[in-house]
């Protein structure tokens, strides 16, 4: 791609965003990022980047998904972005839920809304453990 074409594309993207926001954004209406689709990847739990998953209560972010090791020794995975606005959720093992620090929304370990202002659930993904390999998939 040539520099001129690249700059042209950036300019079009920015103007599309501004026009879309001016026409569709209003007070109280959150903007949420779409949850990843067609997910299928594997984490090697022996790798240092995935070390938090060795311990119950630990979690990592990967490919737009938060993967957590529950206190009941299960692995769960949901979209990492709050459905109210684009804040990243955190796993709260003691409460058995996900929490958005942006506006206080809470979600169950299955991604269901348990406290507003979010109205839509987090997208949940399947997990499968085989030895040290944890597969996350749609």
Beta strands, then each sheet from edge to edge (+ up, - down):
strand 1: 40-44
strand 2: 59-62
strand 3: 65-69
strand 4: 75-79
strand 5: 89-92
strand 6: 97-100
strand 7: 106-108
strand 8: 113-115
strand 9: 124-130
strand 10: 133-137
sheet 1: 1+ 10- 9+ 4- 3+ 2-
sheet 2: 5+ 6- 7+ 8-
end
